[in-house]
Amino acid sequence: MKGQQTLSTMKKDTQIISAGRSKKWAPNTVNPGVTRASTVVFHNTDELKHATQNRGDKVMFYGRRGTDTTFAFQEAISEIEGYAGTAVYPCGTAAITGALLSFLKAGDHLLMVDTVYEPTRDFCDKMLANLGVTTTYYDPLIGAGIEELVQQNTKVIFTESPGSITMEVQDIPSIVAVAKKHNIITMLDNTWGTAVNFDASGFGIDVCVQAATKYVVGHSDVMLGTASTTEALWPTLREQSYLLGYCVSPDDIYLAARGLRTMSVRLKQHQQAALKIAKWIEARPEVDHLRHPAFPSNPGHEFFKRDFNGSNGLFSFVLNCGNRAAVNAMVNGMKYFKMGYSWGGFESLIMPTHDVNAIRSIKNWQADGPLIRLHIGLEDVEDLIADLAAGFERFNQALAD
C-alpha cells in the first residue's frame, strides 16, 4: 500500500514491536498465541503432502519442527536481525554449538577468538577436537592481521564482541573482509550487542548467534538461543539443527516473544544506569581501570565508538590490589547485587574472577588485582551505588585485618 512502511524501513524500536505479529500469527490478538503440539494431524493426503514438502518453511509438520508460536518468533528475530532465517535452540550454548556443527566437519579448521564464552571454548577443546576439527585461538584485537592465521582448510571464523568477562571489542569489519576474501564463514556471538546496538547483518556477519536467555527474554526465567543467517546458508543451518534434535517449548518461545517487545526500552535503562555506576566506580581509589566498551580504558574502545549504537548493563572493572578473602568480604555482603552466572535480566548481579588466565590460551592476563563483573539491573542507581560503596568498605576492612 502506498505510504505504508515495510519492516525493513521501520526504525528499530518500531520494528521490535511489529516484527512477527502479522495476521497469520495473531489474527485477532496483540500477541501470537501459544500452540503446543507434538503430533500434527492431517485430514487427507494432500495436507500431508503439503506439510511434508514445506516443513522447513513455517508449515506445521511435527512438533519438533515448531508450531505457529515458534514460527512467529523466528520471523520476528529474522526481521529484526536482518537475516533470511532463524533457528531456535534450548539455550545460547546450544545455538553456538548447533551453528558450529552445521558448518564444520572432520578435517576443517576453526579460528576462535581467545576471549570467547568459556563453554564455547570447552566445546572446541573437548568435542570439536574429538570430531577432527582443529581450533586456533586468536587475539581479539588482531583485526585484519587474522589473515596470517588463515589456513587452507579454515572454514569458520568465530567472533564475540565484546569478549566474555574482559570485554575486548573486535574490529569486525576488518575480520569480515578477510573472511570474504578467503570464502570463510563468519559467526558472531552478539548477545552483548543485540540487534539494537550492533547490526551484525549490516557488517556482513554470516551467522549471528544470541543467548536470547539474556536481553531478549529479559526476566531470568527462560533458557533460549537463536542463530540467524543468510539466504544462502539458511537451508544448511535449518536442516542441520533439526537433525541435531534441537527444539524449544512453545511456552518458552511465547515468553521470549513477549520479552522481545520491551528489549529496546530495557536496554536504554540498563545502559543509562550502568554508565552512571561505571563513572562512579572509575573514580574509586581501589579500581585500576574499567572494562566497559564505552570508556577509553577498554581495549577496542575505538571500534565500539565506530560500530555500536550503544551499550547495556554488563561491564567489568579491575581492582588495583586485593586477595580472595577481601573480594569475598565485598561480594558476600551485597544487598541488591546477587551472584549468578547469567545476566540480561532485571536484577543486578556481581561476579568475581580471580584467574582470567584459566580461560585464555594465547595472551597472558596481566593485572595486579582481581576482576569484578557487574550486570546493572533496573533498580534505583543510588541504591546500587550505596550497595557497592558498602562492599568497598568491607573490601578495605578485610585488607586491613
N, C-alpha and C positions, 0 to 999 in steps of 0.2 A: 504494500500500500504506500502511496506517495507520502513522503514526510515521516514515515514510521522508521524508527531506528532499528537496526539489527543488533543482535548481541555483540557482534564484533566491533560495532561503532559506539556502543554504550561506554560511559565512564565505568571504571572498575567497581565502584560502590553499587551502582545500579545493576551491573552485570551479576554481581554476587547475589543480589536479591532476586533477579529474574531467571537466572540460568536453571534449567532442569524443571521448570514449572509450567511447561506447555499444557494445553488442554488434553493432550494424550495421557499425561501422567496425573494431572489434577484437574479434571473437567469441571468440578463443582466445589472445590475446596481450595483454601490458600496453600496448604501443603499436600504433596503426594501422599497417598495412604500407605499403610503397611500391608504388604501382601506376603503371607507366609505360605511356603509350599515346598514339598519335596517332589512328589509326583505331580506332573501336569497332565491332565487328561484331555483327550481329543475325541470329538464326536464322530469323526469319519476319517477316512484315509487321506482325503485332500488336506484336512487340517494337520494331520500328522506329517504329511509330506512337506507342507509349507513351513512348519516349525523346524523340521529336520534340516531343510535347506537354508533356513535363515536363523539358525540357532546362535550364530555369532553376531547377530545384528539386532539386538534388543527385541527379540521374539521369545516368549516363554517356551521352553523346551523341556528342561529338567531343573529342579531347584538349585542344583549346584551351579548352573549357568547364570542364575539370578532370576529375580522377579521384577515386576514393574517398579518396585521400590528401589531395587539395585540400579535398574536402567536409568531412572530419573536422576539418581545421584551421580552415576557415571557421566551422564550427559552434562550435568552441571559442572563437574570438575573439568571435563574436557573443554567446555566452552570458556570457563574462567582461565584455565591454563593456556588455552590456545593450541590444543592438540587435537588429533583426529580421534583418539580413543583412550579410555582409561580402564585399567584393570584394578580390581579391589582385592584386598588381602586382609587376613585377620589381625595384622599388626604392621607397624612400619618396617620391622626387620624382615618380615615375610615379603614385603614389597621389594626390599633391596635384594634379597636372595632370589626371589622369583624373577626379577628383572635380569640379574646377572646370569642365572641359569638359562634364561631364554635365549641368550646370545653368545654364550661361551660353551666350548666343547673341549675334549681332551686334545692337548697339543697347542691350545691357544695361550696367549699372554695377556695379562691384565695389568694396567697401570693404575695404582690405587693411591690416593692422597694419604700422606702419613698421619694427618690429623683426623682421620675418619672415626666415626662412631665405633666404639670398642666391639660390639657384636659383629659389625661388618668385617673388622679385622680378623676376628676369630673365625668367621665363615671362610675367609680367604685362606687362612693358615691351616685350618683343620678339615675343611670339606672340599674346597676347590682344589687344594693340593692333592687330596686323595683321588680326585677325578681327573688328574693330569693337567690341570690349569696352573700355570706359574704366575706369580704376582710379584711385581716390583713396586715398592713404595717410593713416593716422590715427595720432595719438599713442597708444601702448599704454596710457597711464594716463587716457584720455579718459572711460571709464566710460559713464554714461548720456548724457553730452554728445555721444556719437556720433550722436544723433538729429538734431543740427544738420547733419550731413553726408549724411543720407539724401536721395536724390533719387527722383523718381517712377519711374525705371527701375532703382533699386537692387535687385538680385536676390540677392546673396550678401554676407554679412559674414564675412571670414576672420580668425580669431584664432590666435595662437600664444603660449602662456603656460606658462612664462616665455619671453621673447623670445630670439631667437638671439643668442648671444655676450654681450649686455649684460643679459640675464636679468630684464627688467621683467615683473612679474606683473600680468595684466589682471583687471579686475573683470568676470568672465564673466557672473555673474547679471544685472548691470545691462545689459550689451550684449544678452544673450538677450532680456530683457524688451522692449527697444526693437525688436529684430528681429521678435518675435512680434506686436507692435503693428502693424507695417507689413507683415507677411506676407513677411518676408525669411528666406532660408535661412542658418543659421549653420553655419560649419565651424570645426573646431579641429584644429591640429596638436598632438596630445597625446603626442608622442614622449617628452618630458621627464617628464611626469607618469605616463604609462601608466595602465591601468585600476586599478592597485594604489593609486596615490596621488592620482588625480583622476577623479572619477565624471562623465565627460562627459555621458552619457545622463541621469543624475540632475539635472544642471544645465540640461538642455533643449537641448543642442547637437544639431543635426540630422544632421551628418556628422562623424564623428570619424576623423581620419587618424593613422596612425602609420608611422614608418620602423621596421618590425619588424627591420630590419638591426641596430638598436641593442640595446635591452634584451630584446626577445622572443627573438631568436637568441642574443645574449649572448656569442658566441665569435669575432666578427670574421671570419666565413668564409662568410657568405651575404648577398646583397642581396635585400631583400624589403620590400614595402609593403602596408598594409591600409587600407581605408576602410570603416567600418561606419555603418549608417544605419537610419532608422526604417522601419516597415512601409509608410508612405505613399510614401516616397522610394526604397525598395529596388528596385522594378522598373525605375525610371529609371537608377539608378546601375549596376545589374547589366547592363542591356542596352547602355547607352552605353559602358561599359567593355569589354564584349565586342566592340562594333563598332569600338572603337579598337585591337583586336587584342592586348590585354594577356593574358599568360599566364605561368605560373611553373612551373619544373621541379618535378616531384614529389619529387625528391631534396632540393631546397632547402626545399620545404614540410615534408618529414619532419624536417630539421634544425631548422627553426623550431619545429615542434611539440614536439620534444624539449627545445629550449632553454626553451620556454614553461613547462615544469613546474618549473623551478628559478628562474624570474624573481623571484618574491617573496622567496626566500631571498637571492638575489644582491643585490637592491635594498637589503635591510636592511644587508648588509655594505658595499655601496658607500656608503650613507648614513652609517653609523657612522664609517667611515674618513674620509670627506670632511668631516664635521663636526669631527673632531679636527684634521685638517690645516688646515681653514679657520680654526679658532680660533688655531692656531699662526701662520698667515700674517697674520691680522689684527693680531697683536702685533709684526710685523716693522716696523722703522723705515722701510724702503723702500716700504711699502704705504700708499697713500692710503685705500682702502676696499675692502671685499669686494663682489662682485656675486653673492651667494648668497641665494636666496629665504628661507632660514630665518633670516637675520640682519637686524636692523633697518636696516642701511645699504643694503639692497636696495630699489629702487623697487617699490612694490606689496607690500611685506612683509606689510602688514595683510590683504591678500587671500589671501596664502599661508597665514597663520595661520587664517583663516576657512574656506578652501575645500579645502585639501590635507590628505592623510593623512600625508604625509612627503615626503622629498626623495630624492636619488640621489647619484651621484658627480660630476656635472657642475656646475661653477661657474667664475666668473672673479674676478680681482682687478685693481685699477688701481694702478699704481706712481705715487709722488708726483714722480718725475722719471725721466730716462733718455733714451737715444737708441738708434738701431738697432744700433749696434756693441755697446753694453753688453747689450742684450737678446739679441743673437746670441751673445755670450760666455756668457750664462746658459744658454740653451736648447741650444747646440751640445754642451755637455759633460755633459749629463744621462746618468745610468747606467740608471735604471729607467724614467724618463719618456721616451717616444718621441714624435716629431712625426708627426701624422697627422690627416686631416680628418674622420674619423668619431669615434665614441665609443660607449659602451654595452657594450664587451667587457670581458674580464677584465684587460686590460692598462691601465696608466696612460699618459695622453697629456698633452702640453703643446703649446700653440699660441699664438704671439704675434700680436697685431693692432695695427698701428701707425696705421691710418686708419679709424676707425669711420665717419666721415662719408661714406666712399666707398660705404657700403651703407645710408645713411639719406637720406630725402627732405625731411622737414618739420621736423626738430629737430636743431640742431647738437649734436654730442657735444663736451662741454667737460670736458677733463681735462688735467692738466699732464704726466702720464706715459703710457706705453703700457699696453695691457690685455693680460693673460695669461689664457688659458682653460686650465683643467685638467680632465681626467677622472681621477678617483681609482679605480684598479682594485682588484684583490683581493690585491695584495702586502701585506707587513707594513707597518704605518703607520710604524714607526720607520725602516725602510729608506727609505721615501718622503720622510720629513721630512729625513733626512740628505742625500738627493739634492737636495732643494730648498735646504737650507742651503748646500751646496757651490755650487749655482747662484747664490745671492745673493752669495756671496763673489766669484765670477767677475764678476758684475754690478758690484759695488762697485769691484773692481780695475780693470775696464775704464773706469769713470767717472773713476777717479783718474789713469789713464795719460794 
